[in-house]
Amino acid sequence: MTRWRRWWVALLLCGAGAGLVPISTAAAAPASDAGVGTVVADLGPDSQHGKPGFSHGGAYYSHLVPSGDQCDLHLYDVAARRDLGLVHAHVVCDSSLTRWAAQADTLQWQVNVSAGEITVYAWDAASRQVSVLAPDAHVTGVTGLSADGAYLSFTGRSDLHPAPPGSSTQSAPFTYDRAARSSVPLSTTQKEIRFHSWSPTGHRFVAEVYSGAPDYSEDGCFGSGTSCQVPPGARVYNDSASWSGDGTAVIVNRWSDSRPVVYDFGNGSVVSLPTTYGFPFFTFFVGRSARWVVGYYAYPGAFLWDRQTGKAVEIPTQDAVWASPDGKYLLYRSAPYAYHYRNVATGADALATYRGTRYPGRIDGYWTKDGSSHLGIGPGGCSSVRQWSPATNTVSLFGPPSPEACYYVPEKFETDPLPSSASGRFGVVYKGPSGSASTEYIADLRRHVLLGPVKGHGEDFAPAGSELLAIRQPISEGVERLLLVDPTPVPDVDDKPRWSSATPSTGTASTVEVGQQVHVVLGASDLQGTPVNLYFRWRTTDGTPVASPPRGWSCERRRLAAGATVSDCTFAPPKDYTAVRFLDVSATNYVTGAQSDTRSYRLAAKPTPRSSGG
């Protein structure tokens, strides 16, 4: 019997009150090929609208499977490697109608959407049961699920708990308290309240007091669970609310002049952002706490505000500021193709070895989810992939690339999921001929190699718990094969070369007069005793790669025991040579391709000063 027949038989045998039925997967070891890693699960044909994907901890994966003119919502247990058959799960093929709680293993969906009155269901990992939400109300639309899965916000009406007079009779805003099993209207006899958004943790929320003018800002209403309060001086304008990562504060606007303000749920305060450097027009919290805020006061121009001390410092950026997800660092463009990075806690600011190649104003790469690396392209256009590590201020260049290769990385916007695994080990990279369609690869950021190409396209990494990546492979129009893939190499050994000698230190700039010379000594080895080779890459002052070393450069290379290698190089510029060259050197495992981090140097020459004697 096929998996799909077992699914339907299970549904036929279920009673209306049943929660779920475990369904064995079609094969213990799927034969599908993703082009990278190991296929952990072949989830079969799937709707192209198949999100929401992984639960917050990565323990479960949900997706939509085409079934007639609608879809069946499927749930996969990642640890148990099996499908869990949900009841009451024949739904519209629309991913926006299904959602995971942001911080709980609670999956919510809705049926009978086209009928005008919706039935809302939820599955909870704790009970392994499906339950009806808001059974005491007539639901016409769902606006959200609290991060802890304890409350549902929706529009509709309730005969048991009617909205006060003056509210919409059919679509008044409610929140449903799952513990109390009660739907409570948000509006009061004095104020008509409209729900805005839930916090990323717990069940705090922002709403607005409706005045009849939906295109204008409204008084903000800030609360928890089923009720909210209206403090003076804060308003909500469309999608203007920006939450802190811990959900304890939110940035909205001030009534009088639209200046951003922070509402603190802990003490109920409303505090305006500073205008020391100018009027802030775009702001966001840094990291996962509510302490630090970045604000743009011009373009370019930004500041970092410490809510704890009340102090703000200017960030001399030429365009955007990229904050690491862990809140430790800010990366910003200090010159057209140069960057600085700032330690948020200590205030230390330094020139980064990271170099951008995008035009100013463009988003240049992305941080890994753990904040350990920033991935970009260059230097020199799209000639290589560049991984920068702020803890050591070092860069690793992937390659060496073929001459015709052009690399790309996803452009990460503030609201986009980060295209990296939770551990920060794997990221997404694209490669292809310049100006042509590119192919997706997985970057192993520990071994500095590209895995793939991917057969299909990666959708999302698990947000926690594993390195799993959901990969979709087109089958027909609107239908894709869905695979869960672990990109970790098998066997997973530590094959990255180590530097045994590297002098002078990376980042050294040497200017040598004609008749003088400078030595660069580089040596590397591998823990497995595999032969290691050194690769030298040259580029001009603007980052353009060049094939040949500068005149006056020579190296003596020696192979040592256990595959180790060392190069003793000399730069002795000839007469009247004045070129400037950048050198990037990496050590590569000859067998596996794993790379070390990259050592970078600047070599310049100037002619010998002319004698002034007569």
Secondary structure, DSSP 8 states (H G I E B T S, - for coil): --HHHHHHHHHHH--TT--EEEE--S-SS-----SSSEEEEEEEEEETT-TTEE-TTSSEEEEEEEETTEEEEEEEETTTTEEEEESS-EE-S-GGG-EE-TTSSEEEEEE-GGGSSBEEEEEETTTTEEEEE-TTSEEEEEEEE-TTSSEEEEEEE-SSS---TTS-SSSEEEEEETTTTEEEES--SS--EEEEEE-SSTTEEEEEE--S-TTS-EEEEEEETTEEE--TTEEE-TT--EE-TTSSEEEEEETTT--EEEEETTT--EEE---SSS---EEEE-TTSSSEEEEESSSS-EEEEETTT--EEEE--SS-EEE-TTSSEEEEEEETTEEEEEETTT--EEE-S----S-TTS---EE-TTSS-EEEE-SSTTSSEEEEETTTTEEEEE----TTEEEE-----TTS--SB-TTSSEEEEEEEETTS--EEEEEETTTTEEE---SSEEEEE-SSSS--EEEEEEEETTEEEEEEEE---SS------EEEEEES-TT-EEEEETT--EEEEEEEE-TT---EEEEEEEE-TT--EESS--TTEEEEEEE-GGG-EEEEEEE---TT---EEEEEEEEEETTT--B--BEEEEEEEE--------
